[in-house]
Amino acid sequence: MLKKGAIVVGGLMLLSTLLFGRNVFNYLGTAYDVTTENVRNSVPIPFELERARKMIASLGPEISQHKRDIAREEIELRRLREELTGQEELLTKKWGEIQRLRDDLERGDSNYVYAGHTFTSRQVESDLTNRFTWYQKKEQTVGNLRKIIELREKGLAAAQEKLKALMVSKSELEVEIESLQSQLKMVEVAKAASDLNIDDSQLARTRALLKDIDARIKVDAEMVNAGELVFEEIPLDEPAEATNILDVITEYEAGKADTQTYVELRIDE
């Protein structure tokens, strides 16, 4: 079965080579890229956003591990600094002792008394030699420890910067995902609005019906007003003569004078 499959694959490769020549691998690579792009574009965007959220969430354990590593390194550096301080203090003390013995030997005495014990100049010189040899080795050890601390401090600073950058990047990615989510919602709303097909035929029919009702009401109103119309009739009586205002005033004054005379006569009686 495997042999047949190998033969088929080999035949396809030979046929492709005959068709496309030396560019067969370029064609195959392009076809692969196109296929991959098509598959990627066919994946729903919400699914991709959720996948991105999970990828960001997966950074949480990594960040926590970095924090623990940094905390352990900080503790170890504190211990090393304390050790360095102790070693430097010891070196200072030993150097002071070396200086004292050297000064004593420079006096040229044959015997020296230390802590109630007497020592010859040879014994003191031998002790000074041993102390100085020990001091040199210890000084080198302390120097190496100092370099180790410096290197680890640089490593710690770099780890802290990396952790800070990782946390900032994680926050930025979270904000970017929320922004993309908002944009996607806006696009979906706009797409839904553009795809929404509103049937306005019912509105048109209703508007036409209202216009028809309005017209009928106006017609009925015209009919009512038409029933109340008064047609002009032929006058049967003679029109009254026009009254002169001057005559009216004269008549008024005459009547008023007659009333005054009557009142005076009644008073005389």
Secondary structure, 3 states (H helix, E strand, C coil): CHHHHHHHHHHHHHHHHHHHHHHHHHHHHHHHHHHHHHHHHHCCHHHHHHHHHHHHHCHHHHHHHHHHHHHHHHHHHHHHHHHHHHHHHHHHHHHHHHHHHHHHHHHCCCEEEECCEEEEHHHHHHHHHHHHHHHHHHHHHHHHHHHHHHHHHHHHHHHHHHHHHHHHHHHHHHHHHHHHHHHHHHHHHHHHHHHCCCCCHHHHHHHHHHHHHHHHHHHHHHHHHHHCCCCCCCCCCCCCCCCCHHHHHHHHHHHHHHHHHHHHHHHHC
